[in-house]
Amino acid sequence: MEAHPEFSILGTGIVDENNQPCPIRLWEDTPQDAALKIMGLYDPSNELKKMGPMRAKEAKVISGCCFIITRDLIESIGLMDENYFLYNEEDDLCRRARKGGKKICFYPETSVQHLHGQSTHQERHRKKVMLESYRSNLYFYSKHYSFIWNRILRSVYKMTLLLGLLRSSFRHLTGSATVDDSVSLKLKLLLMSSGKSL
């Protein structure tokens, strides 16, 4: 960073528990990507190919699991937006930095091991994780996507949640429900997508 003062954010590479490279989205999510993720149709396995050669390069976004930023950037654009409790906060920071004319570097010559989902998939935290990640998504869409795309994505969420509610209700009736099949949680999320409780 000292040798390349043109960069204000630097993100490392990530490896899994077997020390294999993990995909990192180095580009901004499009509204279309967001829609596919909501419907469960987004395939993150393609991201490793899309990343290209594993070498230091300029990126639009880096992973939030490990990165450094300059003091100048903090003084210029401020800290992370505290309206995010879980997810999207690094994407938001990177967008704000780039709007301020700052550059971001992906630096895979150094990597950290990331044990994906070890915290967020614990049963006792799962409902909180789902609620807060959903809240962060809605906030992120309203902040960075156009009004029309924001409405479309909320509609896709409503449709997906309604289908999920039916599936979860069926699983409860058949005794095969998991913690992700909380009917009360899905109803709460449905109300949030309608703007009733944010």
Buried (B, 14 or more C-beta within 10 A) or exposed (E): BEEEEEBBBBBBBBBEEEEEBBBBBBEBBEBEEBBBBBEEEBEEEEBBEEBEEEEBBEBBBBBBBBBBBBEEBEEBBEEBBEBBBBBBBBBBBBBBBBEEEBBBBBBBEEBBEBEEEEEBEEEEEBBEBBBBBBBBBBBBBBBBBEEEBBEBBBBBBBEBBEEBBEEBBEBEEEEEBEBBBBBEBBEBBBEBBBEEEE
